[in-house]
Amino acid sequence: MISNVCVLGAGRMGSSIARTLLDRGCPTWVWNRTAAKCEPLAALGAKVAPSVEAGIEAAELVIINVLDYAASEALLKRGDVASALAGKAVVQLTSGSPRLAREEARWVE
């Protein structure tokens, strides 16, 4: 069983996923570029990650749910994110083409 999850992106879908995880008692970290979007989730018990790297490091499973692959790439290819992702399970829910999904999958592997 996964003990910690990080949801990157707290829009409608990311917030719904985080709420469902919290409802089921799963320790959940959330991050959004607009930190205020994480506040309602924090009120439900989510831990707000101060950075993408911190959220990833705290979790076994990382759920990426941002606007598009350009936004996802901007998050994942900066700083120490690549090393933080090592050994993590990653679920990519970002919208885009199959080609972009394959490219990002190769990078994450």
N, C-alpha and C positions, 0 to 999 in steps of 0.2 A: 504494500500500500504506500502511496506517495504521502509523505508527511508535510511537505511545504510546497506551495505553488506560488509563482509570481505571474501576475497578469500585467503585461505591458500594454497600455492603452485602456483608458477608463471612459470611453465613449459609451453609447447605448449597449452595444454588444459586450464589450469588455466588462462593463459594470454588471450586466446581467450574469455573466460567467462568474465574476468575483462574488456576487451575492449568493449564487447557487452554491459555490464552494463553501462560503461562510455558513450558510444555512445547514450544511451537512457536517459542520465542525472541522473543516479542513483549514489549517493555518495558511493564511493567504496574504501575500505581499502584493501591493499595487503600485504602479508608477504611471504617470501621465505627464506630458510636457507642460500642461497647465495643471499645476498641483492642486488647485481648488477643486478639480473634478474628482479627486481622491477623497475629499472630506466626507461625503456621505458614506463612503465605504469604510473609512476609518471609524465613523460613528457606529458601524455594525461590527467592528472588531478587526478589520483589516489593518495590517501594518503598512504604512506609507513608506516606500523606499525613497531615500534621498537622491538616488541616482539609478540609472539602468543597471550599472554594474553591481551596486549593492543589492538590488532586488534579485538579480540573477544568482549572485553568490549565496543568498539566503534560501534559495529554493532548489528542489530536485527537478521540478517540472516548470518549464517556462512557456507561457501561452502568449504569443505575439498577436495582437489584434489592433493594428494601426491602419491608417487610411489607405495606404498603397505600398508597393514594394520600394518606392523611392524613400518613403518615410521609414520603412523597416530597415533598409540598407543604411540610412543615416544613423539609426540607432545602433545597429549591430556592428558596424565597421568603424567604430570610434573607440578611442581609449583602450581600456583593458577588457572590453566586452568579449573579445574572442577567447581570451584565457579564462574568463569567468564562465563561459559556456561549456568548457571542457567537461565531459562526463554528464552533462545535463540532458534530460529529455526535452525536446522542443516541439511545440505544436504551433504551426504557422497558420493563422486564420485570416491573414491579410488578403485582400482582393487583388487579382492580377491574372496574367496569362499563364498557361502551363509552362511556357519557356522561362518566364521569370521565376516561377516556383522551382523549376529544376535548377536554375542557376543559384538560387539562394540555398537550396538543399545541398548542393555541392559545396558551397562555401561553409555552411554550418558543420558539415561532416568533417 
